Amino acid sequence: MNYDIVIIGAGLVGLATAYQAKIKNPDSKIVVLEKEHDVSLHQSGHNSGVIHSGIYYKPGSLKAKNCIDGYNSIINFAKEHGIRYDLCGKIIVATSQEELPLLDNIYKRGVENGLQNLQYLSREEFQEIEPHCEGVRAIKVPQTGIIDYPGIAKKIKELFEELGGEVKFNHEVKNIVNRSSEIIIKTIHSEFKAKKLISCAGLYSDKITKMTNEKNDVIIIPFRGEYYKIKDEKKHLVKHLIYPVPDPNFPFLGVHFTRMIDGNIEAGPNAVLAFKKEGYKFFDFDFNETMQTLTWPGFRKIVAKYGKTGMGEVHRSLSKSAFTKALQKLLPEIQERDLIAGGSGVRAQACDRNGILIDDFDIVKNGNIIHVRNAPSPAATSCLSIGDKISAQIGN
């Protein structure tokens, strides 16, 4: 089967890239290959459903640029196609005086990234918004919202197919042969020939990259994030979204409270090393994937740098009481009995040989092949912007 462009992965980034490429190249024959039976079954469907504002990201970075552009694009897309969303806003709360300089840094980044109407709030002011929250000072971020990302993915697939694109499920890629005249992609069922290839493989982006003989200088280390849901009778404790000041030495935002688009309230996630790339439960295990992590030169440096923090995350994973204690820093009234087990997600986090957890999106082009090697949060918010930029690159 011959195609102009083959795209690997039917998550939000892969689908958005396919859709944008089809708009730019309406006569091109484009197919998306997905190993699962449906779209957005991993990172795109297991995230917290938040529309990120771009307040956290280094000005000028790919995350900052694409989040701001993607924010507007995703909202306009949702409006146009009747996808549920709500720009409910959030507060980022400093729970101690020591966190105030970090809160100031976040505010400054938001201003540099073009966010408007950010507000500092005193304890009394933020308790008018979230009366059960505790802390010393907060930032109100009106741009933040919640959205139905699986609904976005399904709609993008539908529009892509209406334009003549194809999505083939249950087609796990097993091998790629890059010839000067064509690229041959072999799946468990078929063989595809393409002029150009775009890999948006998420948790398996490193595996696909290796198939094309690219230099293996990063791997994906999976981090599982676990959530609790707040019982119905305690939902009144959270009105919108409540976030802590994140630890600047740890590339995650910390446990927070999120009102979901379906009306539920989630608390979490933590960030625990997973022993399987699609390991959504604590004891999910894959020997080869675990050995890839443990034998990676950078992993020992990660343990040295984040070991103490990581053990705390594991403790919270195994102890509901410890998880609750972390939540009580923001919401003192929340009790262990108020929480019921929720879902989980696995973040595909790229790590280099020096133990650096890649903080930005990492997109590499080599000839007629583009690899999205690192696209964690805010990739869902940014998907239409990322797709637009990748589809422009593949044409050059």
Buried (B, 14 or more C-beta within 10 A) or exposed (E): EEBBBBBBBBBBBBBBBBBBBBBEBEEBBBBBBBBBEBBBBBBBBBBBBBBBBBBBBEBEBBBBBBBBBBBEBBBEBBEEEEBEBBBBBBBBBBBEEEBEEBBBEBBEBBEBBEBEEBBEBEBEBBBEBBEBBBBBBBBBBBBBBBBBBBBBBBBBBBBBBEEEBBBBBEBEBEEBBBEEEBBBBBBEEEEBBBBBBBBBBBBBBBBBBBBBEBEEBBBBBBBBBBBBBBEEEBBEBBBBBBBBBBBEEBBBBBBBBBBBBEEBBBBBBBBBBBBBBBBBEBEBEBEEBBEBBEEBEBBEBBBEBBEEEBEBBBBBBEEBEBBBEBBBBBBEEBEBEBBEEBBBBBBBBBBBBEBBBBBBBBBBEEEBBBBBBBBBBBBBBBBBBBBBBBBEBBEE
